[in-house]
Amino acid sequence: MSRLVLVIGLASSLLTFSNVAVGEPTMVSTAIADRFDFPVGGPNADGVQMSRGFNVRGHLGEDWVSAAGPGAIYRAPVSAVANGVVSLARDFKRSWGNVIVIRHAFYEGGQLKYADSLYAHLDKIFVAEGQPVTRGQEIGLVGNAHGLYHPHLHFEIHRNTAIGVVHTAATRSLANYEVPSTFIMQHRVMAPVRGKMVVDIGSYTMPTFAGIPAKPFYTRNAVSRFAASNGGTTPQSIFRTLFGN
C-alpha cells in the first residue's frame, strides 16, 4: 500500500513541477557537501594570504591574494569550496565583475542546512547556472573586476540564501553572513554523507541594473521533480530526493 502511495505521490510531483523543466529550472540536484576547503591555494590555502578580512559592518567577505606578491594571483585557479550547484554565474559588471555563487546542502549538528559561497571579481567563469560541482573543482580564474581593483579573490559565505550579490537583501549580521575562513575551518571534517538533494536556486533578489544575462543554463543537470519536503512544518528550500541519485 505504501508503495502505491509513493507512486501516486511521484505522479503528483511530476505534475506540480512540470513547468520547472521549461527554460531555466529552479529545482536542481546536487551532491551533499561532506567537507569545505579553501577556494584558492586549496585545499589548505597554500601560497595565498588574506589581504582584507571580514567585517560585518563593512566588508562582508575576505580578499585573498598570493603570498608571492602583488598581482601574482592574477588568473590563478579558483575552486569550489564544497560539493554544490552553481546558482549564479554572470558578469555583474560595476564593482562585482564576474561572479559565481554556489549553493551547498550540508549537515551540521545532525540537521540539514544550506549556505552559499560567493566568488567575485573573476577573470573567467568556467561553469554555468544549474551545473553541479564537486569540492576542489576549478570554476574560474582570479581577476580584477575588469581592471577596477588589484587582482584578488573576493570570497563570501552566506547563511541567508536570498542575498546573492545584493547585500541590501538582508541585514548585516552573523545571522545572514559567515566569517568565511572561520566557517571553513569549522567544516573541514564532516561526517560522510551519500546521496543527492534537490535544491531551489531561485531565491535571489537580483540587481535592478541591466546587462547581466546568464550564460545558457546547464540543462544536463537532471532536474528531479520526484521530491518531497523533509516532513517538517516549516517550508524548506532544500528537499530530500526519494531516490539516491
ChimeraX commands (.cxc) that place a marker at each C-alpha (Angstrom):
marker #1 position 0.00,0.00,0.00 radius 0.5
marker #1 position 2.80,2.40,0.89 radius 0.5
marker #1 position 4.46,1.72,-2.48 radius 0.5
marker #1 position 1.22,2.64,-4.26 radius 0.5
marker #1 position 1.02,5.87,-2.29 radius 0.5
marker #1 position 4.62,6.62,-3.25 radius 0.5
marker #1 position 3.88,6.12,-6.95 radius 0.5
marker #1 position 0.82,8.35,-6.73 radius 0.5
marker #1 position 2.89,10.96,-4.92 radius 0.5
marker #1 position 5.57,10.85,-7.60 radius 0.5
marker #1 position 2.99,11.36,-10.32 radius 0.5
marker #1 position 1.57,14.30,-8.40 radius 0.5
marker #1 position 5.05,15.80,-8.03 radius 0.5
marker #1 position 5.67,15.42,-11.76 radius 0.5
marker #1 position 2.56,17.46,-12.49 radius 0.5
marker #1 position 3.35,20.03,-9.85 radius 0.5
marker #1 position 6.89,20.68,-11.10 radius 0.5
marker #1 position 6.28,20.10,-14.80 radius 0.5
marker #1 position 6.82,23.77,-15.59 radius 0.5
marker #1 position 10.25,23.71,-13.97 radius 0.5
marker #1 position 11.84,21.83,-16.86 radius 0.5
marker #1 position 10.96,24.61,-19.31 radius 0.5
marker #1 position 13.51,27.42,-19.64 radius 0.5
marker #1 position 15.73,27.72,-16.58 radius 0.5
marker #1 position 14.70,25.37,-13.77 radius 0.5
marker #1 position 14.90,26.49,-10.18 radius 0.5
marker #1 position 14.92,22.99,-8.66 radius 0.5
marker #1 position 18.20,21.21,-9.42 radius 0.5
marker #1 position 20.02,18.23,-7.97 radius 0.5
marker #1 position 23.32,18.38,-6.11 radius 0.5
marker #1 position 25.58,16.13,-4.06 radius 0.5
marker #1 position 25.60,16.85,-0.34 radius 0.5
marker #1 position 28.67,18.71,0.91 radius 0.5
marker #1 position 30.88,16.47,3.05 radius 0.5
marker #1 position 33.74,18.93,3.69 radius 0.5
marker #1 position 34.70,22.55,2.98 radius 0.5
marker #1 position 38.12,23.60,1.65 radius 0.5
marker #1 position 39.66,26.97,0.73 radius 0.5
marker #1 position 38.83,28.49,-2.67 radius 0.5
marker #1 position 42.42,29.35,-3.67 radius 0.5
marker #1 position 45.63,27.53,-2.83 radius 0.5
marker #1 position 43.32,24.68,-1.98 radius 0.5
marker #1 position 42.60,22.64,-0.19 radius 0.5
marker #1 position 44.67,24.32,2.55 radius 0.5
marker #1 position 45.22,27.86,1.17 radius 0.5
marker #1 position 48.86,27.11,0.39 radius 0.5
marker #1 position 50.78,30.06,-1.05 radius 0.5
marker #1 position 47.97,32.57,-0.52 radius 0.5
marker #1 position 47.08,35.03,2.20 radius 0.5
marker #1 position 44.22,37.25,3.23 radius 0.5
marker #1 position 44.73,40.91,2.34 radius 0.5
marker #1 position 41.44,42.10,3.81 radius 0.5
marker #1 position 39.23,40.35,6.31 radius 0.5
marker #1 position 35.54,40.13,7.11 radius 0.5
marker #1 position 33.73,42.97,8.89 radius 0.5
marker #1 position 30.01,42.56,9.46 radius 0.5
marker #1 position 29.52,46.34,9.39 radius 0.5
marker #1 position 31.64,46.87,6.30 radius 0.5
marker #1 position 33.48,44.28,4.21 radius 0.5
marker #1 position 31.20,41.23,4.10 radius 0.5
marker #1 position 33.80,38.80,2.80 radius 0.5
marker #1 position 37.51,38.11,2.59 radius 0.5
marker #1 position 40.02,39.19,-0.07 radius 0.5
marker #1 position 42.66,36.61,-0.99 radius 0.5
marker #1 position 45.97,37.34,-2.74 radius 0.5
marker #1 position 49.20,35.48,-3.44 radius 0.5
marker #1 position 51.91,35.36,-0.80 radius 0.5
marker #1 position 54.37,35.82,-3.69 radius 0.5
marker #1 position 53.50,39.50,-4.02 radius 0.5
marker #1 position 51.09,41.96,-5.69 radius 0.5
marker #1 position 49.42,40.67,-8.79 radius 0.5
marker #1 position 50.89,37.15,-8.56 radius 0.5
marker #1 position 47.47,35.61,-8.00 radius 0.5
marker #1 position 46.08,37.01,-11.28 radius 0.5
marker #1 position 44.40,34.22,-13.28 radius 0.5
marker #1 position 45.14,31.63,-10.61 radius 0.5
marker #1 position 42.55,28.84,-10.45 radius 0.5
marker #1 position 39.54,29.28,-8.17 radius 0.5
marker #1 position 37.97,26.11,-6.80 radius 0.5
marker #1 position 34.56,25.22,-5.40 radius 0.5
marker #1 position 34.89,25.01,-1.63 radius 0.5
marker #1 position 32.47,22.08,-1.37 radius 0.5
marker #1 position 30.02,19.96,-3.34 radius 0.5
marker #1 position 27.10,22.05,-4.53 radius 0.5
marker #1 position 25.30,23.52,-7.51 radius 0.5
marker #1 position 26.01,26.80,-9.29 radius 0.5
marker #1 position 23.17,29.18,-8.53 radius 0.5
marker #1 position 24.63,32.32,-10.16 radius 0.5
marker #1 position 27.35,32.66,-12.80 radius 0.5
marker #1 position 27.24,36.07,-14.50 radius 0.5
marker #1 position 29.17,39.21,-15.29 radius 0.5
marker #1 position 27.57,41.73,-12.94 radius 0.5
marker #1 position 29.93,44.47,-14.17 radius 0.5
marker #1 position 30.15,47.54,-11.93 radius 0.5
marker #1 position 32.00,46.70,-8.72 radius 0.5
marker #1 position 31.42,42.93,-8.86 radius 0.5
marker #1 position 32.75,41.84,-12.25 radius 0.5
marker #1 position 32.35,38.14,-12.96 radius 0.5
marker #1 position 30.69,36.36,-10.05 radius 0.5
marker #1 position 29.93,32.74,-9.20 radius 0.5
marker #1 position 27.64,31.69,-6.36 radius 0.5
marker #1 position 27.39,28.03,-5.35 radius 0.5
marker #1 position 24.63,26.63,-3.15 radius 0.5
marker #1 position 25.63,23.92,-0.70 radius 0.5
marker #1 position 23.46,21.47,1.22 radius 0.5
marker #1 position 25.18,20.02,4.29 radius 0.5
marker #1 position 24.53,18.51,7.68 radius 0.5
marker #1 position 25.52,20.35,10.84 radius 0.5
marker #1 position 24.72,19.01,14.27 radius 0.5
marker #1 position 22.53,16.36,12.67 radius 0.5
marker #1 position 20.40,18.97,10.91 radius 0.5
marker #1 position 20.20,19.69,7.21 radius 0.5
marker #1 position 21.38,23.22,6.47 radius 0.5
marker #1 position 22.49,25.19,3.47 radius 0.5
marker #1 position 24.80,28.04,2.58 radius 0.5
marker #1 position 26.00,29.95,-0.47 radius 0.5
marker #1 position 29.66,30.54,-1.32 radius 0.5
marker #1 position 30.40,33.60,-3.48 radius 0.5
marker #1 position 33.50,34.11,-5.65 radius 0.5
marker #1 position 33.81,37.63,-7.12 radius 0.5
marker #1 position 35.96,39.82,-9.41 radius 0.5
marker #1 position 36.84,36.77,-11.56 radius 0.5
marker #1 position 38.73,36.94,-14.82 radius 0.5
marker #1 position 36.99,33.87,-16.25 radius 0.5
marker #1 position 33.94,31.75,-15.40 radius 0.5
marker #1 position 34.12,28.05,-16.30 radius 0.5
marker #1 position 30.68,26.95,-15.03 radius 0.5
marker #1 position 27.05,27.74,-15.75 radius 0.5
marker #1 position 23.97,28.19,-13.59 radius 0.5
marker #1 position 22.39,24.88,-12.70 radius 0.5
marker #1 position 25.70,22.99,-13.01 radius 0.5
marker #1 position 26.62,20.61,-10.19 radius 0.5
marker #1 position 30.20,20.99,-8.95 radius 0.5
marker #1 position 32.41,18.97,-6.65 radius 0.5
marker #1 position 34.75,20.15,-3.93 radius 0.5
marker #1 position 38.05,21.29,-5.46 radius 0.5
marker #1 position 36.66,21.61,-8.99 radius 0.5
marker #1 position 38.12,24.55,-10.92 radius 0.5
marker #1 position 35.26,27.01,-11.53 radius 0.5
marker #1 position 37.08,30.14,-12.70 radius 0.5
marker #1 position 40.19,32.30,-12.57 radius 0.5
marker #1 position 41.13,35.11,-10.20 radius 0.5
marker #1 position 40.59,38.50,-11.80 radius 0.5
marker #1 position 40.46,42.23,-11.09 radius 0.5
marker #1 position 36.81,43.14,-11.78 radius 0.5
marker #1 position 37.62,44.32,-15.32 radius 0.5
marker #1 position 40.58,46.39,-14.11 radius 0.5
marker #1 position 38.75,48.08,-11.25 radius 0.5
marker #1 position 40.85,46.53,-8.46 radius 0.5
marker #1 position 44.21,44.88,-7.97 radius 0.5
marker #1 position 43.98,41.13,-8.65 radius 0.5
marker #1 position 42.37,39.24,-5.79 radius 0.5
marker #1 position 39.55,36.85,-4.99 radius 0.5
marker #1 position 36.68,38.33,-3.02 radius 0.5
marker #1 position 35.08,35.42,-1.17 radius 0.5
marker #1 position 31.89,35.32,0.92 radius 0.5
marker #1 position 29.71,32.72,2.62 radius 0.5
marker #1 position 26.02,33.42,3.17 radius 0.5
marker #1 position 23.66,31.63,5.52 radius 0.5
marker #1 position 20.82,33.67,4.04 radius 0.5
marker #1 position 20.26,32.32,0.53 radius 0.5
marker #1 position 18.30,35.36,-0.64 radius 0.5
marker #1 position 21.41,37.57,-0.75 radius 0.5
marker #1 position 23.20,36.53,-3.93 radius 0.5
marker #1 position 25.05,39.70,-4.99 radius 0.5
marker #1 position 22.62,42.16,-3.35 radius 0.5
marker #1 position 23.84,42.96,0.15 radius 0.5
marker #1 position 20.77,45.06,0.85 radius 0.5
marker #1 position 18.65,41.88,0.61 radius 0.5
marker #1 position 19.49,41.08,4.24 radius 0.5
marker #1 position 20.69,42.86,7.35 radius 0.5
marker #1 position 24.41,42.95,8.05 radius 0.5
marker #1 position 24.57,40.36,10.81 radius 0.5
marker #1 position 26.11,36.99,11.57 radius 0.5
marker #1 position 22.64,35.50,11.23 radius 0.5
marker #1 position 22.96,36.13,7.48 radius 0.5
marker #1 position 26.71,36.07,6.82 radius 0.5
marker #1 position 29.53,33.79,7.93 radius 0.5
marker #1 position 33.14,34.72,8.59 radius 0.5
marker #1 position 34.42,32.69,5.62 radius 0.5
marker #1 position 37.70,31.32,7.00 radius 0.5
marker #1 position 36.14,30.51,10.34 radius 0.5
marker #1 position 33.28,28.67,8.65 radius 0.5
marker #1 position 35.69,26.65,6.50 radius 0.5
marker #1 position 37.89,25.70,9.45 radius 0.5
marker #1 position 34.82,24.58,11.38 radius 0.5
marker #1 position 33.73,22.37,8.48 radius 0.5
marker #1 position 37.00,20.75,7.38 radius 0.5
marker #1 position 35.97,17.45,8.96 radius 0.5
marker #1 position 32.36,16.35,8.50 radius 0.5
marker #1 position 30.55,13.03,8.68 radius 0.5
marker #1 position 30.48,11.40,5.25 radius 0.5
marker #1 position 27.07,11.63,3.57 radius 0.5
marker #1 position 25.96,9.80,0.46 radius 0.5
marker #1 position 23.19,10.66,-1.94 radius 0.5
marker #1 position 21.91,13.83,-3.51 radius 0.5
marker #1 position 19.49,16.63,-2.72 radius 0.5
marker #1 position 17.18,18.78,-4.76 radius 0.5
marker #1 position 17.97,22.44,-4.20 radius 0.5
marker #1 position 15.96,25.56,-5.03 radius 0.5
marker #1 position 18.28,28.09,-6.69 radius 0.5
marker #1 position 15.55,30.60,-7.50 radius 0.5
marker #1 position 15.64,32.51,-4.21 radius 0.5
marker #1 position 17.72,35.57,-5.10 radius 0.5
marker #1 position 16.95,39.24,-5.11 radius 0.5
marker #1 position 18.60,40.32,-8.36 radius 0.5
marker #1 position 20.22,43.71,-9.07 radius 0.5
marker #1 position 17.99,46.22,-10.84 radius 0.5
marker #1 position 20.62,47.46,-13.31 radius 0.5
marker #1 position 20.63,45.99,-16.81 radius 0.5
marker #1 position 23.26,43.97,-18.64 radius 0.5
marker #1 position 23.61,40.83,-16.54 radius 0.5
marker #1 position 22.36,37.98,-18.74 radius 0.5
marker #1 position 23.12,34.45,-17.63 radius 0.5
marker #1 position 25.08,32.02,-19.71 radius 0.5
marker #1 position 23.00,29.19,-21.19 radius 0.5
marker #1 position 21.58,27.12,-18.34 radius 0.5
marker #1 position 23.27,23.81,-17.62 radius 0.5
marker #1 position 20.47,21.60,-18.88 radius 0.5
marker #1 position 22.38,18.33,-18.35 radius 0.5
marker #1 position 21.69,18.59,-14.64 radius 0.5
marker #1 position 18.92,16.04,-14.09 radius 0.5
marker #1 position 16.19,18.16,-12.54 radius 0.5
marker #1 position 14.42,15.91,-10.06 radius 0.5
marker #1 position 10.72,16.55,-9.83 radius 0.5
marker #1 position 10.33,13.50,-7.61 radius 0.5
marker #1 position 10.93,15.40,-4.42 radius 0.5
marker #1 position 9.24,15.74,-1.09 radius 0.5
marker #1 position 9.81,18.02,1.89 radius 0.5
marker #1 position 11.61,16.69,4.94 radius 0.5
marker #1 position 8.27,16.29,6.72 radius 0.5
marker #1 position 8.68,19.37,8.90 radius 0.5
marker #1 position 6.07,22.07,9.26 radius 0.5
marker #1 position 8.43,24.85,8.16 radius 0.5
marker #1 position 8.70,25.24,4.36 radius 0.5
marker #1 position 12.17,24.24,3.16 radius 0.5
marker #1 position 14.06,25.28,0.04 radius 0.5
marker #1 position 16.08,22.07,0.04 radius 0.5
marker #1 position 14.31,18.74,-0.38 radius 0.5
marker #1 position 15.28,15.16,0.03 radius 0.5
marker #1 position 15.14,13.13,-3.14 radius 0.5
marker #1 position 13.19,9.91,-2.84 radius 0.5
marker #1 position 15.97,8.09,-4.64 radius 0.5
marker #1 position 19.71,8.16,-4.00 radius 0.5
marker #1 position 20.79,9.57,-7.36 radius 0.5
marker link #1:1,2 radius 0.2
marker link #1:2,3 radius 0.2
marker link #1:3,4 radius 0.2
marker link #1:4,5 radius 0.2
marker link #1:5,6 radius 0.2
marker link #1:6,7 radius 0.2
marker link #1:7,8 radius 0.2
marker link #1:8,9 radius 0.2
marker link #1:9,10 radius 0.2
marker link #1:10,11 radius 0.2
marker link #1:11,12 radius 0.2
marker link #1:12,13 radius 0.2
marker link #1:13,14 radius 0.2
marker link #1:14,15 radius 0.2
marker link #1:15,16 radius 0.2
marker link #1:16,17 radius 0.2
marker link #1:17,18 radius 0.2
marker link #1:18,19 radius 0.2
marker link #1:19,20 radius 0.2
marker link #1:20,21 radius 0.2
marker link #1:21,22 radius 0.2
marker link #1:22,23 radius 0.2
marker link #1:23,24 radius 0.2
marker link #1:24,25 radius 0.2
marker link #1:25,26 radius 0.2
marker link #1:26,27 radius 0.2
marker link #1:27,28 radius 0.2
marker link #1:28,29 radius 0.2
marker link #1:29,30 radius 0.2
marker link #1:30,31 radius 0.2
marker link #1:31,32 radius 0.2
marker link #1:32,33 radius 0.2
marker link #1:33,34 radius 0.2
marker link #1:34,35 radius 0.2
marker link #1:35,36 radius 0.2
marker link #1:36,37 radius 0.2
marker link #1:37,38 radius 0.2
marker link #1:38,39 radius 0.2
marker link #1:39,40 radius 0.2
marker link #1:40,41 radius 0.2
marker link #1:41,42 radius 0.2
marker link #1:42,43 radius 0.2
marker link #1:43,44 radius 0.2
marker link #1:44,45 radius 0.2
marker link #1:45,46 radius 0.2
marker link #1:46,47 radius 0.2
marker link #1:47,48 radius 0.2
marker link #1:48,49 radius 0.2
marker link #1:49,50 radius 0.2
marker link #1:50,51 radius 0.2
marker link #1:51,52 radius 0.2
marker link #1:52,53 radius 0.2
marker link #1:53,54 radius 0.2
marker link #1:54,55 radius 0.2
marker link #1:55,56 radius 0.2
marker link #1:56,57 radius 0.2
marker link #1:57,58 radius 0.2
marker link #1:58,59 radius 0.2
marker link #1:59,60 radius 0.2
marker link #1:60,61 radius 0.2
marker link #1:61,62 radius 0.2
marker link #1:62,63 radius 0.2
marker link #1:63,64 radius 0.2
marker link #1:64,65 radius 0.2
marker link #1:65,66 radius 0.2
marker link #1:66,67 radius 0.2
marker link #1:67,68 radius 0.2
marker link #1:68,69 radius 0.2
marker link #1:69,70 radius 0.2
marker link #1:70,71 radius 0.2
marker link #1:71,72 radius 0.2
marker link #1:72,73 radius 0.2
marker link #1:73,74 radius 0.2
marker link #1:74,75 radius 0.2
marker link #1:75,76 radius 0.2
marker link #1:76,77 radius 0.2
marker link #1:77,78 radius 0.2
marker link #1:78,79 radius 0.2
marker link #1:79,80 radius 0.2
marker link #1:80,81 radius 0.2
marker link #1:81,82 radius 0.2
marker link #1:82,83 radius 0.2
marker link #1:83,84 radius 0.2
marker link #1:84,85 radius 0.2
marker link #1:85,86 radius 0.2
marker link #1:86,87 radius 0.2
marker link #1:87,88 radius 0.2
marker link #1:88,89 radius 0.2
marker link #1:89,90 radius 0.2
marker link #1:90,91 radius 0.2
marker link #1:91,92 radius 0.2
marker link #1:92,93 radius 0.2
marker link #1:93,94 radius 0.2
marker link #1:94,95 radius 0.2
marker link #1:95,96 radius 0.2
marker link #1:96,97 radius 0.2
marker link #1:97,98 radius 0.2
marker link #1:98,99 radius 0.2
marker link #1:99,100 radius 0.2
marker link #1:100,101 radius 0.2
marker link #1:101,102 radius 0.2
marker link #1:102,103 radius 0.2
marker link #1:103,104 radius 0.2
marker link #1:104,105 radius 0.2
marker link #1:105,106 radius 0.2
marker link #1:106,107 radius 0.2
marker link #1:107,108 radius 0.2
marker link #1:108,109 radius 0.2
marker link #1:109,110 radius 0.2
marker link #1:110,111 radius 0.2
marker link #1:111,112 radius 0.2
marker link #1:112,113 radius 0.2
marker link #1:113,114 radius 0.2
marker link #1:114,115 radius 0.2
marker link #1:115,116 radius 0.2
marker link #1:116,117 radius 0.2
marker link #1:117,118 radius 0.2
marker link #1:118,119 radius 0.2
marker link #1:119,120 radius 0.2
marker link #1:120,121 radius 0.2
marker link #1:121,122 radius 0.2
marker link #1:122,123 radius 0.2
marker link #1:123,124 radius 0.2
marker link #1:124,125 radius 0.2
marker link #1:125,126 radius 0.2
marker link #1:126,127 radius 0.2
marker link #1:127,128 radius 0.2
marker link #1:128,129 radius 0.2
marker link #1:129,130 radius 0.2
marker link #1:130,131 radius 0.2
marker link #1:131,132 radius 0.2
marker link #1:132,133 radius 0.2
marker link #1:133,134 radius 0.2
marker link #1:134,135 radius 0.2
marker link #1:135,136 radius 0.2
marker link #1:136,137 radius 0.2
marker link #1:137,138 radius 0.2
marker link #1:138,139 radius 0.2
marker link #1:139,140 radius 0.2
marker link #1:140,141 radius 0.2
marker link #1:141,142 radius 0.2
marker link #1:142,143 radius 0.2
marker link #1:143,144 radius 0.2
marker link #1:144,145 radius 0.2
marker link #1:145,146 radius 0.2
marker link #1:146,147 radius 0.2
marker link #1:147,148 radius 0.2
marker link #1:148,149 radius 0.2
marker link #1:149,150 radius 0.2
marker link #1:150,151 radius 0.2
marker link #1:151,152 radius 0.2
marker link #1:152,153 radius 0.2
marker link #1:153,154 radius 0.2
marker link #1:154,155 radius 0.2
marker link #1:155,156 radius 0.2
marker link #1:156,157 radius 0.2
marker link #1:157,158 radius 0.2
marker link #1:158,159 radius 0.2
marker link #1:159,160 radius 0.2
marker link #1:160,161 radius 0.2
marker link #1:161,162 radius 0.2
marker link #1:162,163 radius 0.2
marker link #1:163,164 radius 0.2
marker link #1:164,165 radius 0.2
marker link #1:165,166 radius 0.2
marker link #1:166,167 radius 0.2
marker link #1:167,168 radius 0.2
marker link #1:168,169 radius 0.2
marker link #1:169,170 radius 0.2
marker link #1:170,171 radius 0.2
marker link #1:171,172 radius 0.2
marker link #1:172,173 radius 0.2
marker link #1:173,174 radius 0.2
marker link #1:174,175 radius 0.2
marker link #1:175,176 radius 0.2
marker link #1:176,177 radius 0.2
marker link #1:177,178 radius 0.2
marker link #1:178,179 radius 0.2
marker link #1:179,180 radius 0.2
marker link #1:180,181 radius 0.2
marker link #1:181,182 radius 0.2
marker link #1:182,183 radius 0.2
marker link #1:183,184 radius 0.2
marker link #1:184,185 radius 0.2
marker link #1:185,186 radius 0.2
marker link #1:186,187 radius 0.2
marker link #1:187,188 radius 0.2
marker link #1:188,189 radius 0.2
marker link #1:189,190 radius 0.2
marker link #1:190,191 radius 0.2
marker link #1:191,192 radius 0.2
marker link #1:192,193 radius 0.2
marker link #1:193,194 radius 0.2
marker link #1:194,195 radius 0.2
marker link #1:195,196 radius 0.2
marker link #1:196,197 radius 0.2
marker link #1:197,198 radius 0.2
marker link #1:198,199 radius 0.2
marker link #1:199,200 radius 0.2
marker link #1:200,201 radius 0.2
marker link #1:201,202 radius 0.2
marker link #1:202,203 radius 0.2
marker link #1:203,204 radius 0.2
marker link #1:204,205 radius 0.2
marker link #1:205,206 radius 0.2
marker link #1:206,207 radius 0.2
marker link #1:207,208 radius 0.2
marker link #1:208,209 radius 0.2
marker link #1:209,210 radius 0.2
marker link #1:210,211 radius 0.2
marker link #1:211,212 radius 0.2
marker link #1:212,213 radius 0.2
marker link #1:213,214 radius 0.2
marker link #1:214,215 radius 0.2
marker link #1:215,216 radius 0.2
marker link #1:216,217 radius 0.2
marker link #1:217,218 radius 0.2
marker link #1:218,219 radius 0.2
marker link #1:219,220 radius 0.2
marker link #1:220,221 radius 0.2
marker link #1:221,222 radius 0.2
marker link #1:222,223 radius 0.2
marker link #1:223,224 radius 0.2
marker link #1:224,225 radius 0.2
marker link #1:225,226 radius 0.2
marker link #1:226,227 radius 0.2
marker link #1:227,228 radius 0.2
marker link #1:228,229 radius 0.2
marker link #1:229,230 radius 0.2
marker link #1:230,231 radius 0.2
marker link #1:231,232 radius 0.2
marker link #1:232,233 radius 0.2
marker link #1:233,234 radius 0.2
marker link #1:234,235 radius 0.2
marker link #1:235,236 radius 0.2
marker link #1:236,237 radius 0.2
marker link #1:237,238 radius 0.2
marker link #1:238,239 radius 0.2
marker link #1:239,240 radius 0.2
marker link #1:240,241 radius 0.2
marker link #1:241,242 radius 0.2
marker link #1:242,243 radius 0.2
marker link #1:243,244 radius 0.2
marker link #1:244,245 radius 0.2
view
